[in-house]
Amino acid sequence: MYILGRCINSSNPPYIIAEVSANHNGNIAKAKKCISAAKSAGAHAVKIQTYEPQTMTINSTKDDFLVKGGLWDGYTLFDLYSEAQTPFAWHQELFDHAKKIGITLFSTPFDETAVDLLESLDAPAYKIASFELTDVKLIQKVAATGKPLLMSTGMATYDEISEAVNCARKNGAKEILLFHCISSYPAPIEKSNLKSIQSLQQKFDVEVGLSDHTLGNIAAISSVAIGATAIEKHFTLDKSDKGHDSAFSIDPAELKKLVLETSQTWKSLGTGELNRQSCENSSLIFRRSLYFVKDHKAGDKITKNSIRRIRPGYGLLPKYQDKIIGLRVSHDVKRGDRVTADAILGLSLEKN
């Protein structure tokens, strides 16, 4: 998968996406500052959300439309989305700003009108939110653009994920990345179930990342160790702003640390080949090897008291000890001399 030339796979450090969501607090200047701060912290991309309240729900105070419990307790859905939206009218300016400072910006559309807007802005990729994963009509519309498609799997069953992936593929999506996600805000770290990342990779043959709603970066860093190739975290300029999503967002210092530590985690994985690392070569001398611990004249027989397995590692390997005992030295040796092949008469060493 490529987004604006950046390859997203296990051969590259994880792709870090800063999700602005509602953390602009209704201020376009703050939204632009969020994008700039994410760039400064080293994120590879910024994601926004493209909807207006009337594209998400209806303005109703009936019980079905009231949020009960959690961070947004007491809101009607319409009022919540009215406050949290990134208005359509902002999008051109935000995309222009991201392009100017050199960071990738894309979005999560929540209905077909949002896709049309994002297409007019030449959005480089699309994200399907967990709550929209069962909206096959929306997936059809996004997949038909042929652009990279990222889909979160929060709350979804295997069958629902399978239906979404199949729908995307049938309708033109060639590059798909699934995000393992726990749709709880914030999500308890003990419920992260990160091993699902490997299950998604195996079952759907796609790149898999983590859309992380836990507090801190432990889950995100851990996910890289088991194969996550992209990380999405909600991002805010300042947690004290008390925005709708700030309670489970990371700030610029935490984002910078996330970029660094996920990259280091990826580097630490290596290739899996059982080869000696070049940085270990200087330590070889501290292995044990065979040394003479008694003086001998040429022709003397070597006994078990003549040699020992000790450090450093300049002599023959310890495995030759039994083979050498009973043979004779080829020349005078002193206590502390290395046991070498040419010091032993009749010694035959196997080739490794």
C-alpha positions in Angstrom: 0.0 0.0 0.0 1.2 3.5 -0.9 -0.1 6.9 0.2 1.5 9.7 -1.7 4.5 7.6 -2.4 5.0 6.4 1.1 5.0 2.6 1.2 3.1 1.1 4.2 4.3 -2.4 4.9 6.5 -4.4 7.3 9.6 -3.4 5.4 9.2 0.2 6.6 8.7 1.9 10.0 5.1 2.1 11.0 3.0 4.9 9.3 1.9 7.3 12.0 -1.4 9.1 11.6 -2.4 11.9 13.9 -6.2 12.1 14.1 -7.4 15.6 14.7 -11.1 14.7 15.0 -12.9 17.3 17.1 -9.8 18.6 18.8 -9.9 21.8 16.8 -12.7 22.8 19.2 -14.6 24.6 16.4 -11.7 26.8 15.4 -10.1 26.5 12.0 -6.9 28.3 13.1 -6.5 25.6 15.8 -7.2 22.9 13.2 -4.3 24.3 11.1 -2.1 24.5 14.2 -2.9 20.8 14.9 -1.8 19.9 11.4 1.5 21.9 11.8 2.2 20.4 15.2 1.7 16.9 13.9 4.2 17.6 11.1 6.7 19.0 13.6 6.3 15.9 15.8 7.2 13.6 12.9 3.8 12.2 12.0 3.5 10.9 8.4 -0.1 12.0 8.0 -3.0 13.9 9.6 -6.5 12.7 9.4 -9.7 14.7 9.8 -13.4 13.7 9.7 -15.7 14.9 7.0 -19.3 15.3 8.0 -21.9 17.8 9.0 -24.5 17.1 11.7 -27.3 16.6 9.2 -25.3 14.0 7.3 -24.9 12.0 10.5 -28.3 12.0 12.1 -31.5 14.1 12.5 -32.2 16.8 15.0 -34.3 14.9 17.5 -34.6 14.8 21.3 -36.2 11.4 21.3 -34.6 8.9 23.6 -33.0 7.0 20.8 -31.0 10.1 19.9 -29.7 10.8 23.4 -26.1 9.8 24.4 -26.2 8.0 27.7 -23.0 7.6 29.7 -19.4 8.1 28.7 -17.6 11.2 27.7 -20.6 12.7 25.8 -23.4 11.8 28.3 -26.5 14.0 27.9 -25.8 15.2 24.4 -28.2 14.6 21.5 -26.4 13.2 18.6 -27.2 16.2 16.5 -25.8 18.6 19.1 -22.7 16.5 19.6 -21.9 16.4 15.9 -22.7 20.1 15.5 -19.9 20.9 18.0 -17.5 18.2 16.8 -17.7 18.6 13.1 -14.9 19.8 10.8 -17.2 21.9 8.5 -17.1 21.3 4.8 -16.3 24.9 4.3 -12.9 24.5 6.1 -11.7 21.6 3.9 -10.1 23.5 1.1 -8.1 25.6 3.4 -7.0 22.7 5.5 -5.9 20.7 2.5 -4.0 23.7 1.1 -2.3 24.2 4.5 -1.2 20.6 4.7 0.2 20.7 1.2 2.0 23.9 1.9 3.9 22.5 4.9 4.5 19.1 3.4 2.4 16.6 5.3 -0.2 14.2 4.0 -3.8 15.0 4.9 -6.8 12.7 4.3 -10.1 12.1 5.9 -12.9 9.8 7.1 -16.1 10.5 5.1 -19.3 9.6 6.7 -21.6 9.8 3.7 -21.6 10.1 -0.1 -21.6 13.9 -0.1 -18.4 13.9 2.0 -16.8 11.6 -0.6 -17.7 14.0 -3.3 -16.2 16.9 -1.4 -13.0 14.9 -0.7 -12.7 13.8 -4.3 -12.9 17.5 -5.4 -9.9 18.1 -3.2 -8.0 15.1 -4.6 -7.8 13.4 -1.2 -5.0 10.8 -1.4 -6.7 8.1 0.7 -9.8 7.3 2.6 -10.7 5.9 6.1 -13.8 4.1 7.0 -14.7 4.6 10.7 -15.6 1.6 12.8 -19.1 2.8 13.2 -19.5 2.9 9.4 -17.9 -0.5 8.6 -21.4 -2.0 8.1 -22.4 0.8 5.7 -21.7 -1.1 2.5 -23.2 1.7 0.3 -20.5 4.1 1.7 -17.8 1.5 1.2 -18.9 1.0 -2.4 -18.7 4.8 -3.0 -15.2 5.1 -1.5 -13.8 1.9 -3.1 -14.9 3.1 -6.5 -12.4 6.0 -6.2 -9.6 3.4 -6.5 -7.6 5.1 -3.8 -6.0 3.5 -0.8 -8.7 2.5 1.7 -8.2 2.2 5.5 -11.0 0.6 7.5 -11.3 0.3 11.3 -12.8 -2.8 12.7 -14.1 -1.7 16.2 -17.1 -3.7 17.3 -17.1 -5.8 14.2 -17.5 -9.5 13.9 -15.4 -11.6 11.5 -18.4 -11.8 9.2 -18.9 -8.0 9.2 -15.2 -7.5 8.5 -15.3 -10.0 5.7 -18.3 -8.4 4.1 -16.6 -5.0 4.2 -13.4 -6.2 2.7 -15.2 -8.2 0.0 -17.4 -5.1 -0.8 -14.3 -2.9 -1.1 -12.5 -5.3 -3.4 -15.5 -5.9 -5.6 -16.0 -2.2 -6.1 -12.4 -1.2 -7.0 -10.3 -1.0 -3.9 -6.9 -2.5 -4.7 -5.0 -1.3 -1.6 -6.7 -2.0 1.7 -5.4 -1.6 5.3 -7.5 -2.8 8.2 -7.1 -1.1 11.6 -7.6 -3.3 14.6 -9.6 -1.1 16.9 -11.4 -1.2 20.3 -14.4 1.3 20.1 -14.3 2.5 23.7 -13.3 6.0 24.6 -10.8 5.7 26.2 -10.2 2.0 25.7 -9.0 -0.1 28.7 -5.5 -1.3 27.8 -6.3 -4.8 29.1 -9.0 -5.0 26.4 -6.7 -4.2 23.6 -6.5 -7.8 22.2 -3.5 -6.9 20.1 -3.1 -10.5 18.8 -6.1 -9.7 16.6 -3.7 -7.9 14.4 -2.1 -11.2 13.4 -5.5 -12.8 12.9 -6.6 -10.0 10.5 -3.3 -10.3 8.5 -3.8 -14.0 8.1 -7.5 -14.1 7.4 -7.7 -11.1 4.9 -4.1 -10.9 3.4 -4.0 -7.1 3.9 -1.8 -4.7 5.8 -3.0 -4.2 9.4 -2.5 -1.3 11.7 -3.9 -0.2 15.1 -6.4 2.6 15.7 -5.6 3.1 19.3 -7.9 4.7 21.9 -6.0 3.6 25.0 -4.3 6.2 27.2 -0.5 6.5 26.5 1.5 4.7 23.9 2.2 1.3 25.3 -0.5 -0.5 23.2 0.7 1.3 20.0 4.3 0.4 20.6 3.5 -3.2 21.5 1.4 -3.6 18.3 4.4 -2.8 16.1 6.2 -5.8 17.7 3.5 -8.1 16.4 3.2 -6.7 13.0 1.2 -3.5 12.9 2.3 -1.4 9.9 0.3 1.8 10.8 -0.7 3.5 14.0 -3.6 6.0 14.3 -3.9 8.1 17.5 -6.2 11.0 18.3 -4.1 14.1 18.6 -4.6 17.4 20.5 -2.5 20.5 21.0 -3.2 20.6 24.7 -5.2 18.1 26.8 -6.3 20.9 29.0 -8.5 22.3 26.1 -11.2 19.8 27.2 -12.3 19.1 23.7 -14.7 16.3 22.9 -11.8 13.8 22.2 -9.0 15.3 24.4 -9.5 12.8 27.2 -8.1 10.0 25.0 -5.8 12.0 22.7 -2.0 12.4 22.8 -0.3 15.8 22.8 2.7 16.9 20.6 5.4 15.6 23.0 3.6 12.2 23.2 3.2 12.1 19.4 6.9 12.8 18.9 7.7 10.1 21.4 5.3 7.7 19.6 7.0 8.3 16.2 10.4 7.7 17.7 9.6 4.6 19.8 7.5 2.8 17.2 10.3 3.3 14.7 12.8 2.0 17.2 10.6 -1.0 18.0 10.3 -1.7 14.2 14.1 -1.5 13.9 14.5 -3.9 16.8 12.6 -6.6 15.1 15.3 -7.3 12.5 15.0 -10.1 9.9 14.6 -13.1 12.1 17.6 -14.8 10.6 19.8 -16.6 13.1 23.0 -14.9 12.2 25.6 -13.1 14.3 25.1 -9.4 14.3 28.2 -7.3 13.2 28.0 -5.4 16.5 28.7 -8.6 18.4 32.1 -9.3 16.7 34.1 -7.4 19.3 32.6 -9.5 22.0 33.8 -12.8 20.5 37.1 -12.5 22.4 35.3 -12.9 25.7 34.0 -16.3 24.9 35.7 -19.3 26.5 38.4 -21.2 24.6 41.2 -23.6 25.3 44.5 -22.5 27.0 47.5 -24.3 28.3 47.7 -24.0 32.0 51.0 -26.0 32.4 54.4 -25.7 30.7 55.2 -28.5 28.2 58.2 -29.5 26.1 57.8 -30.5 22.5 56.5 -34.1 22.4 54.9 -34.0 25.9 51.5 -35.7 26.2 48.6 -33.5 27.0 46.6 -34.5 30.1 43.4 -33.2 31.4 45.4 -30.9 33.7 47.3 -29.4 30.8 44.5 -27.3 29.4 41.4 -25.5 30.6 38.3 -23.9 29.1 38.7 -20.2 30.1 38.3 -16.7 28.8 39.4 -15.1 26.5 38.4 -16.6 23.2 41.6 -16.7 21.1 42.2 -20.4 21.5 40.5 -23.4 20.0 36.8 -23.9 20.9 35.9 -25.8 24.1 34.4 -28.6 22.1 37.9 -29.8 21.1 39.0 -30.4 24.7 38.3 -34.2 24.8 39.8 -34.7 21.4 43.1 -33.0 22.4 43.7 -34.8 25.7 46.1 -37.7 25.0 47.7 -36.1 22.0 51.2 -34.5 22.1 52.4 -30.9 21.7 54.3 -30.1 18.6 56.5 -27.4 20.2 57.3 -26.0 23.6 54.4 -24.2 25.2 54.0 -22.0 28.3 51.2 -21.6 30.8 48.8 -19.0 29.3 49.6 -19.9 25.7 46.6 -20.4 23.4 45.8 -23.9 22.4 46.0 -23.8 18.6 45.7 -26.5 16.0 49.4 -26.2 15.0 50.5 -26.8 18.6 48.9 -30.3 18.7 50.4 -33.2 16.8 47.9 -35.3 14.9 44.9 -33.1 15.6 42.3 -33.1 12.9 39.5 -30.5 13.1 36.2 -31.0 11.4 35.1 -28.4 8.9 32.1 -26.3 9.8 
